[in-house]
């Protein structure tokens, strides 16, 4: 059976890592029908919007997409297309498995952590009030009336929104994932000690949901302690469930543990749609140089094969990637500073190893 998949090259280094991944996916023998869609800066030029309806419709139709990273201008310009995509398709889970492959240069051995990050709300809900805006002043009046607290008048505000609905479904996803994948422990990280209402609600919901999964150990841990423990004793973490903002930060921390962004895959998942993409961004300074590491996108492709029910091809592709990493020869500059190869040569080496 041919799988219809939306292929989003993205911008910056996106098209190079996406193409390398497409080649390896095809070399597994699984049949794909690619539906290429443009979002981000290239879509802005072509359609006048960074997230055209054509792209959204393609993903809704095919239900599965693989995506290169997309650039977001900092501080001004359009809001993040990645955030908009997750919100519009209600891809409420960001799933990121981080494990150390033998041969990767990192002091952290045997890391095997799956981050389950809430993807739709929290500080990234996009509800913000600018400094000096009339609405911001009205908000401050309300704050004064409700709490008696005087806010500095030259403040800007970003709302941290944590709902019971989103907390419940992300925590349930984390426990279901643990159950399906033979994982033993789910840890929730939070700052409920300070943020009593928002993170307090997340924590309460976690404890309630945990009762439905008595066979899985549940642990809750304050965020700062989690950061320290991840570095000191990473082996105690199995599945780690987090609200959006903390999940964003700890994803990169875990990517660092396992050897960097070059080997950190991910997926954004909703009830019936999934978009697979690496943790890293579009690294614009390396655009078009055939230089960056495609392995994070390829490992996202492995996750996609699992999602599509192609377990055998997924295992073969992961083994071929692991073999090339362990071989230590055909790797990009981030994994092999001395005489690295280019993006497309990594793909060639992995295709050669596919069994
Ligand atoms: P980045 O991940 O693009 O790059 C940071 C640095 O990490 C790079 O300069 C490079 O040294 C290294 N790096 C990243 N990917 C690599 C790879 N595959 N191989 C080797 N080295 C790699 O982060 P940034 O510079 O903060 O962001 C650049 C742009 O990407 C921004 O516009 C940001 O908004 C966007 N971004 C997009 C996504 C996404 O599309 N999902 C995710 C994160 C950032």
Boltz pocket constraint, residues with backbone or C-beta under 6 A from the ligand:
constraints:
  - pocket:
      binder: B
      contacts: [[A, 17], [A, 68], [A, 69], [A, 70], [A, 71], [A, 72], [A, 73], [A, 82], [A, 261], [A, 262], [A, 277], [A, 278], [A, 279], [A, 280], [A, 281], [A, 282], [A, 283], [A, 284], [A, 291], [A, 292], [A, 293], [A, 294], [A, 296], [A, 332], [A, 334]]
      max_distance: 6.0
